[in-house]
Amino acid sequence: MARPSKRSPERRELVLRSLRLGVTRRAAAEYAEIDPASLRRWMAADPGFRDEVIRAEAEAEVRFQSIVADDALGRPAQVDDQGQVVRAEVKPNPASAKWWLSRRRRSDYAVRISVDIEGMVRRMAEADGLDPSDVMAEVNAILGERS
């Protein structure tokens, strides 16, 4: 006998509400007490639901991206008709712009870390009393096998 489906309007809404907050699909599924594989099956079986999931994820991304943009670019204070500040001024923060660029255009702006592998191998070989040239030859042979 087949197990009853957990698919319900309540669980569907829990998933969508969670995704709008910015959580992952896995977390949204687990919060709705379903297996992430079930969520994938529901999306495959129901194109309308799949579109709602994609839309909910996009809503979260746009909301959070606007926060990063406000922080990077700054914004003037907003006041109501009585002159009361309803939204504080935000001074431009170049670090937020750098952060955004490093993630959005990773190939152009990501921080690159250079590691001198040969130097590390040679120092380790010397520390262990090995001939650094022999060890490097072995490393290169191993790397050559992987190509």
C-alpha positions as CSV (number, residue, x, y, z in Angstrom):
1,M,0.0,0.0,0.0
2,A,1.3,3.4,-0.9
3,R,2.2,5.9,1.8
4,P,-0.1,9.0,1.9
5,S,1.4,12.1,0.2
6,K,2.5,14.9,2.4
7,R,1.7,17.3,-0.5
8,S,-0.7,19.8,0.8
9,P,-1.5,23.5,0.3
10,E,-0.1,24.2,3.8
11,R,3.2,22.6,3.1
12,R,3.4,24.2,-0.3
13,E,2.9,27.6,1.3
14,L,5.5,26.9,4.0
15,V,8.0,26.1,1.3
16,L,7.2,29.3,-0.7
17,R,7.2,31.5,2.4
18,S,10.6,30.1,3.4
19,L,12.1,30.6,0.0
20,R,10.9,34.2,0.0
21,L,12.9,34.7,3.2
22,G,16.0,33.6,1.3
23,V,16.5,30.0,2.7
24,T,17.7,27.2,0.5
25,R,15.4,24.7,-1.1
26,R,16.7,22.1,1.2
27,A,16.0,24.2,4.3
28,A,12.5,25.1,3.0
29,A,11.7,21.4,2.4
30,E,12.9,20.4,5.8
31,Y,11.0,23.2,7.5
32,A,7.9,22.0,5.7
33,E,8.7,18.5,7.0
34,I,9.3,17.0,3.6
35,D,12.3,15.4,2.0
36,P,14.2,17.7,-0.4
37,A,13.7,15.0,-3.1
38,S,10.0,15.3,-2.6
39,L,10.2,19.0,-3.3
40,R,12.1,18.3,-6.5
41,R,9.4,15.8,-7.5
42,W,6.6,18.3,-6.7
43,M,8.3,20.9,-8.9
44,A,8.8,18.4,-11.7
45,A,5.2,17.3,-11.6
46,D,3.7,20.8,-11.3
47,P,5.2,23.5,-13.6
48,G,3.1,26.2,-11.9
49,F,4.6,25.3,-8.5
50,R,8.1,25.2,-10.1
51,D,7.5,28.7,-11.4
52,E,6.3,29.9,-7.9
53,V,9.5,28.4,-6.4
54,I,11.7,30.2,-8.9
55,R,9.7,33.5,-8.3
56,A,10.0,33.1,-4.5
57,E,13.8,32.7,-4.8
58,A,14.1,35.7,-7.1
59,E,12.1,37.8,-4.7
60,A,14.5,37.0,-1.9
61,E,17.5,37.7,-4.1
62,V,16.2,41.0,-5.3
63,R,15.4,42.1,-1.7
64,F,18.8,41.2,-0.4
65,Q,20.5,42.6,-3.4
66,S,18.8,45.9,-2.8
67,I,20.2,46.0,0.7
68,V,23.7,45.4,-0.7
69,A,23.1,48.2,-3.3
70,D,21.9,50.6,-0.6
71,D,24.9,49.9,1.5
72,A,27.3,50.2,-1.5
73,L,25.8,53.3,-3.0
74,G,24.4,54.9,0.1
75,R,21.1,56.7,0.2
76,P,19.8,59.9,1.7
77,A,17.5,59.9,4.7
78,Q,13.8,59.8,3.9
79,V,11.4,61.9,5.9
80,D,7.6,61.9,6.1
81,D,5.3,64.9,5.6
82,Q,5.9,66.1,9.2
83,G,9.7,66.0,8.8
84,Q,10.2,62.8,10.8
85,V,13.0,60.6,9.6
86,V,11.4,57.3,8.4
87,R,14.5,55.8,6.9
88,A,18.0,56.8,8.1
89,E,20.7,58.0,5.8
90,V,23.2,55.3,4.6
91,K,26.7,56.5,3.7
92,P,28.3,54.8,0.7
93,N,30.3,51.7,1.7
94,P,32.9,50.7,-1.0
95,A,33.4,47.4,0.8
96,S,29.9,46.3,-0.2
97,A,30.5,47.2,-3.8
98,K,33.8,45.2,-3.8
99,W,31.9,42.3,-2.1
100,W,29.2,42.3,-4.8
101,L,31.7,42.5,-7.6
102,S,33.8,39.6,-6.2
103,R,30.7,37.4,-6.2
104,R,28.8,38.6,-9.2
105,R,31.8,38.8,-11.5
106,R,34.0,36.3,-9.9
107,S,36.3,35.7,-12.9
108,D,37.1,39.5,-13.0
109,Y,37.0,40.6,-9.4
110,A,37.4,37.7,-7.0
111,V,40.3,37.7,-4.6
112,R,43.0,35.3,-5.9
113,I,45.3,33.5,-3.6
114,S,48.6,32.4,-5.1
115,V,50.3,29.4,-3.5
116,D,53.9,28.5,-4.2
117,I,53.4,24.7,-4.2
118,E,57.0,24.0,-5.4
119,G,58.5,26.1,-2.6
120,M,56.3,24.3,0.0
121,V,57.2,20.9,-1.4
122,R,60.9,21.7,-1.4
123,R,60.8,23.0,2.2
124,M,58.8,20.0,3.4
125,A,61.3,17.6,1.6
126,E,64.3,19.4,3.2
127,A,62.6,19.3,6.6
128,D,62.2,15.5,6.2
129,G,65.7,15.0,5.0
130,L,64.7,14.2,1.4
131,D,66.2,15.5,-1.8
132,P,63.9,18.3,-2.9
133,S,64.6,17.7,-6.6
134,D,63.7,14.0,-6.2
135,V,60.4,14.9,-4.4
136,M,59.6,17.5,-7.1
137,A,60.2,15.0,-9.8
138,E,57.8,12.6,-8.1
139,V,55.2,15.4,-7.7
140,N,55.5,16.3,-11.4
141,A,55.2,12.6,-12.4
142,I,52.0,12.3,-10.3
143,L,50.5,15.5,-11.8
144,G,51.5,14.3,-15.3
145,E,49.5,11.2,-14.7
146,R,46.4,13.2,-13.9
147,S,46.4,15.2,-17.2
